[in-house]
């Protein structure tokens, strides 16, 4: 269960939710459902694991971690936090210095940063990094570094963000030939940092690199490809090319709608960003309509605790 960097995970083969015979089948299906944006279905798939008393600590802890990830993606941060903490207790009974324990610790650290508690979050991420370093897991170390970049950006600590991003790039280069999705995560985070520090041209280039990787890995019908199109479009708008921006954002929204549906956090975040570019293009009535409808859908779909800390991949909502 390596590298749960927001949604930038490699797709696992999807096992049918029906007729599953093993805990591994359920976790494989839940992981695939999370990556497809079907969070409620993932939670339902994992729920029976809680009822099976004979499940080993390692498998139970993994299931708790995956459930926490699904809950965090629908904005139920308190429930996600409880599940991550539970997973740490469960996995700690098996072995603390393990990839699974580091995953749960990293995700909890990221959640606490997103929820406005950067100091506790960063302490957890550093503990996770110590485990990953001991295991010599370069992909895991890169993921932790990328979470630290996000925390530093949130606090506008640009120097620290650059330092962590440099560390992530170093670890990514050591992670081997199977780390293409990690490469895209590094590119996307680079684009995010360039965006918020006023380097619009560099941001657009980095987002295009991430899009290129996702098109190779997943083709044109995958949520990560769609999201990358939105990011490229948003950066094009920042560079003043509104026509190209709108075209790319429409492509991205169409991909997201066909893969994860319109009633989904990523899609609705995308619509809010699209509304800003419509406004920039002078299309005021359409911008207002898109913004109003997306805002109303977000309010009806997601728990209020999520509305001020939405789960964004490389922060589409740039200045």
N, C-alpha and C positions, 0 to 999 in steps of 0.2 A: 504494500500500500504506500508506495513511494511518491513523494512530491505532490502533495495536495496543495499546490500553489493556486489559491482561489479556484478558478475553473480550468487552469492550464494543466490538465492531466491527460496522459495517453489513454485512449479508449480501450477498455478491456472487452473481450468477447462477451456478448450478451447471452446469458442463460435464461431460458424461459422462466417466468415467475411461477408458472403453474407446473405442478408435478415435480417440484424440487425435492431431492432426497437427502441432501447434505447441507450442513451449515455453510460450507464453502460455496455451494451453488447459490445460496441466498445472498451471501456477501458479494459474489461476482455479479449477480443481477442488480443488487442495490448500488454497487459502484457504477455500473453502466447506466442505471437510471439517473443517478446524480449527474453524471456527465452529459446526459441528454436533457437535463433540466426538469426531470420528473421527480421532484423532491418528496411529495406526499406519497407517491407510489413506493419510493425507496424506503421511507419510514415504515410503511405498512409491510413491506417485504421483510424487514429486519425485526419487527415487533415480536414474532413468535420465538425468536432466539432467547428473549428474556424468560420465557416460560419453560425452557428446557434446562433442567437442573444439572444434567450431566455434561454440559458444554465446558470445555477446558478454558482456563483463564485467558489464554492467548486469543482464542477465537471469540470469546465473549467480549474481551476488551476491544478487539478489532471492530466488532459489530457496534459497540457503544460509540466508538470513534466515528464510524461512518454515519450513524444516526445523528450524532452531534453536528457533523458537517451538513447533513441534509436540513436539520432544524435551523442552522445558522443561515443557510441560503434562503429560507423563507422568513427570515427576520425574527425568529423566536430565540433571541440571544440568551435569555436566562435558561431555557431548556437546553440549548446547545452547551452552555457552560456547565450545567449539571452533568450532562452526559460525558463531556471531556474529563471532568474531575472524576467521575465514576470510572471511566476507562483507565485513568492513571492509577487508581487504586487497584483495579482488577489486573492490569498489566504488570503493576509493581509486584504483585504476588508471584508472577512468573519470572520476570527478569527486568530490572530497571534499565540496564544498559542494552536496549534492544531497539531496532528500527521502529517497531510499533509504538513503544513508549515515547520515543523521540517525536514520532508523528503526532501523537495525542498532545504532547507538551507544546509542540510548535503551533498546532491549531488553536490551542487554548491561549497561547501567548498572542497570536494574531487577533483572536476574538477580543481579548482585553484591550489591545491597542485600538481596534476599531470602535470599541465601546467607550473610549475616552480614558483609559487607564494605562498610558504608555509605559510608566515605570515598572509596574508589575508585569506587563506584557513583555517588555524587553528582557527582564530578568529570566522569565521562562524561556524565551527564545535563546538566550545565551546558554542556559542549562541544556537545551536541546542541541545546541551547536557543540557543546562539550561531548555529548553522547555520539553525535554524528562524527566528530573528529576522532574519537576513540575507535569507532567502527570503520574509519576511513571511507565513509559514504559521501562521495563528492556531490552527488545529486541532492542528498539530504542537506548537506552544508549549504549548497547554493540556494535551496528553497528557504532555509532559515535566514540567510543573508537577504533574500528578496523581501521576506516579511519585515526585516529590520529596516530596509529601504522605505517600505510603506510607512512604518512608524515614524521615521525621520522626516519624511515628506509631510506627514500629518502635523508635525510640530514645526515645520519650516526650518529644519536643521539641514540646510543644503549640503554643507561640508560632510556631515556624517552620512547623509544619503549617498553622496558620491563615493565615500569610502566603502560602504557596505556593497554598493553596486559593483565596484571594482573587485571586491572579494568574491561576489557571486559570479562574475565573469571568469575569474581564475578557476573557481571550482567547477563551473560549467565546462571549461576547456579540458578538465581532467575526468569528466564523467563518462567519457567513452562515446562510441558511435550510436548508442541507443538513446541519446539524450536530446533528440531534435525538439521535442515539445518543451523541454527546459530551455533550449536556445531561444525559442519563441517567447517564453516568459521573460527571459533576460532582455530581449529586444523590446518587448512591450513595456517593461519597467523603465528601460532607458528612455523610451518615448515619453512616458509619463513624467519623469524627472525633467527632461528637456522642455516639456510643455509648461510645467509650473515655474520654470526658471527663465522663461522667455525665449527659448531657442526653438522657434516654431519650425524652421526648415529641418533642423536635426531631428525633431520629434516626428515629423512626417516621414522622414527616411527610415527611422527605427520602426515605426508602425508598419510601413510597407514591408520591411524585412520580416516582421512577425507574420503578416498576412501571407507572404510568400511561403513561409514554413508550413503554415496551417493548410494552405492549398495543396502542398505536396503531401502532407500527412493525411488529411481528411477529405480533400476535394472541396467542392463548393457548397455541399449540403451538410454543414455541421455548424453548431452554435459558435464555436470558437472562430471559424472562418467568418461568419456573419458579424461577430463582435469586432474582429479586426478591421473589417470594411468600415464599420462605424468610426473606429478610431482614426483610420486613414482619412475619412471624410472630415472628421472634426478638426484634424490638424491641417487639412487643406483649407478649411474655412479660416483658421487662424493665420494662414499664409495669404489670405485674400482671394483665393480661388473658390468662390462660392458655388459656381456652376458644377465644377468637378466634385466639390464636397457634397452637394445635394444628391448627385448621381450615386456616389459611393455609399452614402448613408441610406438611400432608398434600397440599394442592393443588399446592404447589411440587414436592414429591417425585414426585407422579404425573406432572406435566409432564416433569420430568427423566427419569423412567424411560421414558416413551414417546418422548422425542426423542433422548437420548444413551445410554440404557440404565443398568441398575443397576450394572454393573461399570465405573464411571467415577469419576474423582477428585471431580468436583463433586457427583455424587449421593451418594457415600459421605461427603464432608464434610457434606453436608446431613443425612444420617442421624445423624451424630454430634451435630450441633446439635439435631436433633429429639429425640434421646435425653435431652439436658439438660433440655429443656422437659417431656418426659414425667416426668423425675425431679422437676422443680419442681411438677408437677401431682399428685404423690404416686403415680404409676403405676410403682412401683419395679421389679417383675418385667419389665414390657414395656420399660422404659428400659434395664435391664441387658442384655436380649436384643438389642435394636437396637444398643446400643453395642458389644457383643461381636462380633456378626456384621459390623458395618461395619469395626471395627478389624482383624478377621481378613482381610477382603477387601482392605483397604488394604495390609496387610502382604504379601499374596500377589500383588497386582497391580503395585505400584510399587517402584522401586528404593529401598533404604534411605536414600540420601542425600536423598530427598524428604520423608521422614516428619516431619522437624522444620521443614520450610519449605514446606508445601503451598501450591499456587497457589490463592488464594482471591480472589474478587471482593469487594472492600470488606469483607473479613474477617468472615465469618459467625461465627467462633469468638470472640465478644466475652465480656468478663467478665460 
